[in-house]
Amino acid sequence: MNRSERFSDTDLCVKCGLCLPHCPTYSKTLDENESPRGRIALIQGWAQGSLAATPELIRHIDNCLLCRSCEAVCPAYVPYSRLVDRFRCGTGAAGKTPFQRFKAAGIRIALTDQRASRWTERLLGKPGRSGLNLLKNIGFLNMLGLSELEAGLPKTREPAHWNDFYPVHGHAERGRVALFLGCTAKLFDTETVASTLLVLNRLGISVKLPRMQSCCGALHLHAGDEAGARKLMERNLAAFDQSDVDAIITIASGCGAMLHDYPQFDTTPSSSAFAKRVKDIGQFLAELVWPNDIELNPLAAKVCIHTPCTLKNVLRAERYGADLLRRVPLLDVTPLPGTLRCCGAAGSYMLEHPNMAKNLRDDVLKSVTAINPDVLATSNPGCAIHLRAGLAQEGLGRIEVLHPVTLLARQLIQ
């Protein structure tokens, strides 16, 4: 298949412009090259040989957050994210400076390579005696554009060692699921994992944690490393090749979106069956029939619900977090306005494009400030880190940023 055939889906775009009001980067720049239809036109020109992969062209494509808001409103069902990923895989590191290549590769290795991730765990350490302090003091974090990282990390970062299986105790098993951890669980999400295990077991659901699972592959794919993404995908398909679970649960919506899209890259029946069983923890718990003996302690507080783009535009599960938290007596649950665009986290985007990420985050924080909650709940760890760092910068560190399942677990009466 030649390049033009591989990108034939660009012809589906009729350039109607319905995507423009929903695109975060276009809203900030009003530059057509920073819009979905503009980027499709650039990819189309490159695929047909009329445009070269210049640094400027690549920069416009690279600036996309892949929030997929355009896909959600596209009347022609253009597979926009697939086209962007194919372009990035086709051009690789062309057009990028050595520093940009080093930074992007370093992020992927630190999070997804098993040996490197163990060093990353030690580096992050416990709050108050983190190895990040040393890097911050010598200016290394500022040089890499990672100066906000420590402020965005959760306060609970104890080392985690999980078992392969968490059976239900004290009552009959009502179901069994497998839990996908991804590459950030041990670093940024240990309390979310513990909360998920607690709530599922309390509701009669046993949980398996396949030992051989790995990163979902999104970081590699979106960075243009298709071979690396496929390797991780194959590993996960093998690790979760189990017929004795009712669902594969994700606690990070970005991972859930990638797992959901596996059949686009692997057309085998096993990949399709895998994707059909993937379900966000919020949706799984909201749709589950709860036993009559489950009680939640009341909480007289206000929680603001932030909906990650992947939860809304890919998994289409945006309403379940609010539905779930409304089970808590006295809790005032307020979703953020639906008109808000991406918060700017977008996986590693917040680290590689900090200026645009901060501009987008500011819009979200203005709405959060207007609501003035006690808790900001979000279903993606990247969004949580990005928003937590922004709140700290604004002097609003009193607002705790949590996964909805963590808040639910705290109120669960044992």
C-alpha positions as CSV (number, residue, x, y, z in Angstrom):
1,M,0.0,0.0,0.0
2,N,1.5,3.4,-1.0
3,R,1.3,6.5,1.0
4,S,-1.7,8.0,-0.8
5,E,-3.7,4.8,-0.3
6,R,-2.7,4.6,3.4
7,F,-4.1,8.1,3.9
8,S,-7.1,7.8,1.7
9,D,-9.4,8.5,4.7
10,T,-8.4,12.1,4.5
11,D,-10.7,12.3,1.5
12,L,-13.7,11.8,3.9
13,C,-13.2,15.3,5.3
14,V,-15.5,17.7,3.4
15,K,-13.9,20.7,5.2
16,C,-17.3,21.7,6.7
17,G,-15.7,23.3,9.7
18,L,-18.2,21.9,12.3
19,C,-15.1,20.7,14.2
20,L,-13.6,24.2,14.7
21,P,-15.6,25.3,17.8
22,H,-14.6,22.1,19.5
23,C,-10.8,22.1,18.8
24,P,-8.7,23.3,21.8
25,T,-5.7,24.5,19.8
26,Y,-7.8,26.3,17.1
27,S,-9.7,28.1,19.9
28,K,-6.4,29.4,21.2
29,T,-4.7,30.3,18.0
30,L,-7.5,30.8,15.4
31,D,-5.0,29.3,13.0
32,E,-6.5,26.9,10.4
33,N,-3.3,24.9,10.5
34,E,-4.1,24.2,14.2
35,S,-7.6,23.0,13.4
36,P,-8.7,19.4,12.6
37,R,-9.6,20.2,8.9
38,G,-6.4,22.2,8.5
39,R,-4.3,19.3,9.9
40,I,-6.1,16.9,7.6
41,A,-5.3,19.1,4.6
42,L,-1.7,19.2,5.6
43,I,-1.6,15.4,6.0
44,Q,-3.4,15.0,2.7
45,G,-0.9,17.2,0.9
46,W,2.0,15.3,2.4
47,A,0.5,11.9,1.5
48,Q,-0.1,13.0,-2.1
49,G,3.5,14.4,-2.4
50,S,2.6,18.0,-2.8
51,L,3.9,19.0,0.6
52,A,7.2,18.1,2.3
53,A,7.4,17.0,5.9
54,T,9.0,20.3,7.0
55,P,9.6,21.2,10.6
56,E,6.7,23.7,10.4
57,L,4.2,21.1,9.0
58,I,5.2,18.6,11.6
59,R,4.9,21.1,14.3
60,H,1.2,21.8,13.4
61,I,0.4,18.1,13.6
62,D,2.5,17.6,16.7
63,N,0.6,20.4,18.5
64,C,-2.6,18.3,18.3
65,L,-3.7,17.0,21.7
66,L,-5.7,14.1,20.2
67,C,-8.6,14.9,22.5
68,R,-10.8,13.6,19.7
69,S,-13.5,16.2,20.3
70,C,-13.6,16.7,16.5
71,E,-14.4,13.0,16.0
72,A,-17.4,13.3,18.3
73,V,-19.1,15.9,16.2
74,C,-17.8,15.0,12.7
75,P,-20.8,14.3,10.3
76,A,-18.5,12.4,7.9
77,Y,-17.0,10.1,10.7
78,V,-13.5,11.0,9.7
79,P,-11.0,8.8,11.7
80,Y,-9.0,11.8,12.6
81,S,-6.9,10.4,15.4
82,R,-6.0,7.4,13.3
83,L,-4.8,9.7,10.5
84,V,-2.7,11.8,13.0
85,D,-1.1,8.6,14.5
86,R,-0.3,7.3,11.0
87,F,1.3,10.5,10.0
88,R,3.4,10.6,13.2
89,C,4.4,7.0,12.6
90,G,5.2,7.8,9.0
91,T,7.4,10.8,9.7
92,G,8.9,9.5,13.0
93,A,11.3,12.1,14.6
94,A,11.7,14.1,11.3
95,G,11.4,17.8,11.9
96,K,12.1,17.6,15.6
97,T,15.1,19.0,17.4
98,P,17.5,16.6,19.2
99,F,16.2,18.1,22.5
100,Q,12.6,17.3,21.6
101,R,13.5,13.8,20.6
102,F,15.5,13.3,23.9
103,K,12.7,14.6,26.0
104,A,9.9,12.5,24.3
105,A,12.0,9.4,24.4
106,G,12.9,10.0,28.0
107,I,9.3,10.3,29.1
108,R,8.4,7.0,27.4
109,I,11.3,5.1,28.8
110,A,10.9,6.4,32.3
111,L,7.2,5.3,32.4
112,T,7.2,2.1,30.3
113,D,10.5,0.4,30.5
114,Q,10.5,-2.0,33.5
115,R,14.0,-1.2,34.7
116,A,13.7,2.5,34.1
117,S,10.3,2.7,35.8
118,R,11.8,1.2,39.0
119,W,14.4,4.0,39.0
120,T,11.6,6.5,38.4
121,E,9.7,5.1,41.4
122,R,12.8,5.6,43.6
123,L,13.3,9.1,42.2
124,L,9.7,10.2,42.9
125,G,9.9,8.6,46.4
126,K,7.7,9.8,49.2
127,P,6.5,13.4,49.6
128,G,8.9,15.5,51.5
129,R,12.0,13.6,50.6
130,S,11.6,13.1,46.9
131,G,14.6,12.9,44.6
132,L,12.8,15.5,42.5
133,N,14.0,18.1,45.1
134,L,17.6,17.5,44.0
135,L,16.8,17.8,40.3
136,K,14.7,20.9,41.0
137,N,17.5,22.6,43.0
138,I,20.1,22.1,40.3
139,G,17.7,23.4,37.7
140,F,17.4,20.2,35.7
141,L,13.5,20.1,35.9
142,N,13.3,23.6,34.7
143,M,15.6,22.9,31.8
144,L,13.3,20.0,30.7
145,G,10.1,22.0,31.3
146,L,9.1,19.7,34.2
147,S,9.2,22.2,37.0
148,E,5.5,21.7,37.9
149,L,5.8,17.9,38.1
150,E,6.3,17.6,41.9
151,A,3.3,19.9,42.7
152,G,1.1,17.7,40.6
153,L,2.0,14.4,42.2
154,P,-0.5,12.9,44.7
155,K,0.3,13.1,48.4
156,T,0.0,9.4,48.7
157,R,2.9,7.7,46.9
158,E,3.7,4.7,49.0
159,P,5.4,1.8,47.2
160,A,2.8,-0.7,46.1
161,H,3.2,-4.5,45.8
162,W,0.0,-6.1,44.6
163,N,-1.1,-9.7,44.5
164,D,-2.2,-11.5,41.4
165,F,-5.7,-12.1,42.7
166,Y,-8.1,-10.5,45.2
167,P,-10.9,-12.8,46.0
168,V,-14.2,-11.8,47.7
169,H,-14.2,-12.7,51.4
170,G,-17.2,-13.2,53.7
171,H,-19.9,-13.6,51.0
172,A,-20.5,-15.2,47.7
173,E,-18.7,-14.0,44.6
174,R,-21.0,-12.1,42.3
175,G,-18.5,-11.6,39.5
176,R,-14.9,-11.5,38.5
177,V,-12.9,-8.9,36.6
178,A,-9.3,-8.2,35.5
179,L,-7.8,-4.8,36.4
180,F,-5.6,-3.0,33.9
181,L,-2.9,-1.0,35.7
182,G,-1.0,0.7,32.9
183,C,2.4,2.4,33.4
184,T,1.4,5.0,35.9
185,A,-0.4,3.0,38.6
186,K,2.7,2.5,40.8
187,L,3.9,6.0,40.3
188,F,0.8,8.2,40.5
189,D,-2.2,6.0,41.3
190,T,-1.6,3.7,44.2
191,E,-4.6,5.0,46.2
192,T,-6.9,4.6,43.2
193,V,-5.8,1.0,42.8
194,A,-6.4,0.3,46.5
195,S,-9.8,2.0,46.4
196,T,-10.8,0.0,43.3
197,L,-9.9,-3.3,44.9
198,L,-11.7,-2.3,48.1
199,V,-14.9,-1.2,46.4
200,L,-15.1,-4.1,43.9
201,N,-14.4,-6.7,46.7
202,R,-17.0,-5.1,48.9
203,L,-19.6,-5.4,46.1
204,G,-18.8,-9.1,45.6
205,I,-16.5,-8.8,42.7
206,S,-13.2,-10.7,42.7
207,V,-10.3,-9.0,40.9
208,K,-7.4,-10.5,38.9
209,L,-4.2,-8.4,38.2
210,P,-2.4,-10.2,35.3
211,R,1.2,-10.1,36.1
212,M,2.5,-9.8,32.5
213,Q,0.4,-6.7,31.6
214,S,2.2,-3.6,30.4
215,C,1.7,0.0,29.3
216,C,-1.3,0.3,26.9
217,G,1.0,1.7,24.1
218,A,-0.7,5.1,23.8
219,L,2.5,7.0,24.6
220,H,4.4,5.1,21.9
221,L,1.7,5.3,19.3
222,H,1.1,9.1,19.7
223,A,4.8,9.7,19.5
224,G,5.1,7.9,16.2
225,D,6.6,4.6,17.5
226,E,4.1,2.1,16.0
227,A,6.4,-0.9,16.4
228,G,6.8,-0.2,20.2
229,A,3.0,0.3,20.5
230,R,2.3,-3.0,18.8
231,K,4.8,-4.9,21.0
232,L,3.0,-3.6,24.1
233,M,-0.4,-4.3,22.6
234,E,0.6,-8.0,21.9
235,R,1.8,-8.3,25.4
236,N,-1.5,-7.1,26.9
237,L,-3.6,-9.2,24.6
238,A,-1.6,-12.3,25.8
239,A,-1.8,-11.2,29.5
240,F,-5.5,-10.7,29.4
241,D,-6.3,-13.8,27.3
242,Q,-8.7,-15.0,29.9
243,S,-12.3,-16.2,29.5
244,D,-13.1,-16.3,33.2
245,V,-13.6,-12.5,33.7
246,D,-16.7,-10.5,33.1
247,A,-14.8,-7.3,32.2
248,I,-11.4,-5.7,31.9
249,I,-11.5,-2.7,34.2
250,T,-9.5,0.5,33.6
251,I,-9.0,3.3,36.1
252,A,-7.3,5.7,33.7
253,S,-9.5,6.8,30.8
254,G,-6.5,7.4,28.5
255,C,-5.6,3.7,28.8
256,G,-9.2,2.7,28.4
257,A,-9.4,4.6,25.1
258,M,-6.3,3.0,23.8
259,L,-7.4,-0.5,24.8
260,H,-10.8,0.2,23.2
261,D,-9.0,0.9,19.9
262,Y,-6.8,-2.2,19.8
263,P,-8.9,-3.7,17.0
264,Q,-7.9,-0.9,14.7
265,F,-4.3,-2.3,14.8
266,D,-5.0,-6.0,15.4
267,T,-8.0,-7.3,13.5
268,T,-7.9,-10.8,15.0
269,P,-11.0,-12.1,16.9
270,S,-9.1,-12.0,20.2
271,S,-8.4,-8.3,19.9
272,S,-12.1,-7.6,19.2
273,A,-13.2,-9.7,22.1
274,F,-10.6,-8.0,24.4
275,A,-11.8,-4.5,23.4
276,K,-15.5,-5.4,24.0
277,R,-14.7,-6.3,27.6
278,V,-12.9,-3.1,28.4
279,K,-14.9,-0.9,30.7
280,D,-14.1,2.2,32.8
281,I,-14.4,1.6,36.5
282,G,-17.0,4.3,36.9
283,Q,-19.3,2.8,34.2
284,F,-18.8,-0.7,35.6
285,L,-19.8,0.4,39.2
286,A,-22.6,2.6,38.1
287,E,-24.2,-0.2,36.0
288,L,-23.7,-2.9,38.7
289,V,-26.6,-3.9,40.8
290,W,-25.4,-3.1,44.4
291,P,-26.2,-5.4,47.3
292,N,-28.7,-4.1,49.7
293,D,-26.3,-4.1,52.6
294,I,-23.9,-1.6,51.1
295,E,-23.9,1.7,53.0
296,L,-22.0,4.9,52.5
297,N,-21.1,7.5,55.2
298,P,-22.6,10.9,54.4
299,L,-20.2,13.7,53.4
300,A,-21.3,17.3,53.6
301,A,-19.0,18.6,50.9
302,K,-18.9,19.8,47.4
303,V,-17.3,17.8,44.6
304,C,-16.6,19.1,41.1
305,I,-16.5,16.5,38.4
306,H,-13.9,16.9,35.6
307,T,-14.5,14.7,32.6
308,P,-11.4,13.6,30.7
309,C,-11.6,13.9,26.9
310,T,-10.9,10.1,26.4
311,L,-13.8,9.3,28.8
312,K,-16.2,11.6,26.9
313,N,-15.1,11.3,23.3
314,V,-13.9,7.7,23.0
315,L,-15.4,5.6,25.8
316,R,-18.6,7.7,25.9
317,A,-18.8,7.1,29.6
318,E,-18.8,10.7,30.9
319,R,-22.0,10.6,33.0
320,Y,-21.0,7.7,35.2
321,G,-18.6,9.4,37.6
322,A,-21.3,11.9,38.7
323,D,-23.9,9.1,38.9
324,L,-21.6,7.1,41.1
325,L,-20.8,9.9,43.5
326,R,-24.4,10.9,43.9
327,R,-24.8,7.7,45.9
328,V,-22.9,9.4,48.8
329,P,-25.4,11.1,51.1
330,L,-25.2,14.9,51.4
331,L,-22.5,15.1,48.8
332,D,-23.0,18.1,46.4
333,V,-22.0,16.8,43.0
334,T,-21.4,19.5,40.3
335,P,-20.0,18.6,36.8
336,L,-17.9,21.2,35.1
337,P,-19.6,23.0,32.2
338,G,-19.9,20.8,29.1
339,T,-18.6,23.7,26.9
340,L,-15.1,23.3,28.4
341,R,-12.4,21.9,26.1
342,C,-9.4,19.7,26.9
343,C,-7.6,20.5,30.2
344,G,-4.3,20.3,28.3
345,A,-2.9,17.1,30.0
346,A,-3.3,14.7,27.1
347,G,-0.8,12.1,28.2
348,S,2.7,13.5,27.8
349,Y,1.4,16.6,26.0
350,M,1.6,18.7,29.2
351,L,5.3,17.9,29.4
352,E,6.1,18.4,25.7
353,H,3.9,21.4,25.1
354,P,3.7,23.2,28.5
355,N,2.6,26.6,27.2
356,M,-0.5,25.4,25.3
357,A,-1.2,22.9,28.1
358,K,-1.2,25.7,30.7
359,N,-3.4,28.0,28.6
360,L,-6.0,25.3,28.3
361,R,-5.8,24.4,32.0
362,D,-6.4,28.0,32.9
363,D,-9.9,27.8,31.3
364,V,-10.7,24.7,33.4
365,L,-9.4,26.3,36.6
366,K,-11.5,29.4,36.2
367,S,-14.6,27.2,36.2
368,V,-13.3,25.2,39.2
369,T,-12.7,28.4,41.1
370,A,-16.2,29.6,40.3
371,I,-17.7,26.4,41.7
372,N,-15.3,26.5,44.7
373,P,-15.4,22.7,45.6
374,D,-13.7,20.8,48.3
375,V,-12.8,18.0,45.9
376,L,-12.1,17.9,42.2
377,A,-12.7,14.4,40.8
378,T,-11.3,13.2,37.5
379,S,-10.9,9.7,36.0
380,N,-7.5,10.1,34.4
381,P,-4.2,10.3,36.3
382,G,-2.6,12.6,33.8
383,C,-5.4,15.1,34.1
384,A,-5.2,14.8,37.9
385,I,-1.5,15.7,37.9
386,H,-2.0,18.6,35.5
387,L,-4.9,20.0,37.4
388,R,-3.4,19.5,40.8
389,A,-0.3,21.4,39.8
390,G,-2.4,24.2,38.5
391,L,-4.4,24.4,41.7
392,A,-1.2,24.6,43.7
393,Q,0.1,27.3,41.5
394,E,-3.1,29.3,42.0
395,G,-2.9,28.9,45.8
396,L,-5.8,26.5,45.8
397,G,-4.0,23.4,47.1
398,R,-6.8,22.9,49.6
399,I,-8.9,21.5,46.8
400,E,-8.1,17.8,46.8
401,V,-7.9,16.1,43.4
402,L,-9.0,12.5,43.4
403,H,-10.4,9.7,41.3
404,P,-14.2,9.3,41.8
405,V,-13.6,5.7,43.0
406,T,-11.2,6.9,45.7
407,L,-13.8,9.3,47.2
408,L,-16.4,6.5,47.1
409,A,-14.1,4.1,48.9
410,R,-13.4,6.6,51.6
411,Q,-17.1,6.8,52.4
412,L,-17.8,3.0,52.2
413,I,-18.9,1.6,55.5
414,Q,-16.9,-1.6,56.2
